[in-house]
Amino acid sequence: MIGSTNQIMEEQTFQRIKTLTELQGTSGFEHDIRAYMKQEMTPLVDEIQQDGLGGIFGIRHNQDANAPRIMVASHMDEVGFLLTQITDRGLFKVTPLGGWNPYVVSAQRFTLKTIKGDYPCISSSVPPHLLRGATGQKAIEVTDILFDAGFDSRDEALEYGVRPGDTIVPVAETIKTANGKNIISKAWDNRYGCTVVLEALEALKNDTLPNTLIAGANVQEEVGLRGSKASVTKFKPELFFAVDCSPADDTITRNGTFGHLGEGTLLRIFDPGLIMLPKMKEFLLDMASTYDIPYQYFVSKGGTDAGAAHTANEGIPSSVIGVPGRYIHTHQTLFSIKDYEAAREMVIQVIKNLDRATVDTIVAGQ
């Protein structure tokens, strides 16, 4: 019976991951994900609040006026493109929203989102037949790649409501791998965080928390960590935890690399925008040890919302509870179910254990 219950819970988690990763919303255009998050968070929190840029958070109030304010934040946006020009032939020039490897952009399916509706769209590539006899190609840039929705001309595209400023977002089906251990999807960066926020709120809905919890999702992380600056200013947390996906580096070797699938949640000790502070590290290690949560140390060349949050207000001790994913910022990311489960347990236990004394110890120990 227990096994059957676990299978049901695992399937519910997969269906939520599938829903969230197949939703489409790039930086500044997160409305579909925001609507889903609001719908799912509403019965699990005391109230929903939105910041001025569009980040959405559920708040669990505490009757103790001295309870610490804890913020757990995902981000809703995925990498995509902004349409900048329509050519005479009815194709589109774009600028990237978020970091793209230009060599994975061509010959892929996308959705062009316009005021009149969503249209199928593909990215251009040069067939090898047309390259025969060529002496070579220059290094490709994302802005060199045209996007094609099948319009005959600029005028026809305009008739269908296409305008500069529209967005183009990847299309991909979310599926399990053959061994059942992993999932393949787009946008795990960072629908992982959206999923874990919702599942943590569900797990804690009947618990009395030792803190005021502010949990939800920011906007515009992929274009400069913008959303977290607005949300921490609005909600004024004492501690901030980003829940975000990071690049795995384990396809060739696990020796000397960071981010290995199946080895647990990421303990991010350093990135260019954030150094994990001593008492925060001590607290997270204690959670991992006490609750048998598998973890791995992680050093990153990129940042997260924690990097913007920790210098906001008067300084907010911040950290990242992450998972690794192979091939992020593409149409197809592969990630481990075990890593997600470890991160989910870490998020839940962190929230349950942050009382006033613990928070004061973390803050004072910096």
Order of alpha helices (4+ residues) and beta strands (2+ residues): alpha-alpha-beta-beta-beta-beta-beta-beta-beta-beta-alpha-beta-beta-beta-alpha-beta-alpha-beta-beta-beta-alpha-beta-alpha-beta-beta-alpha-alpha
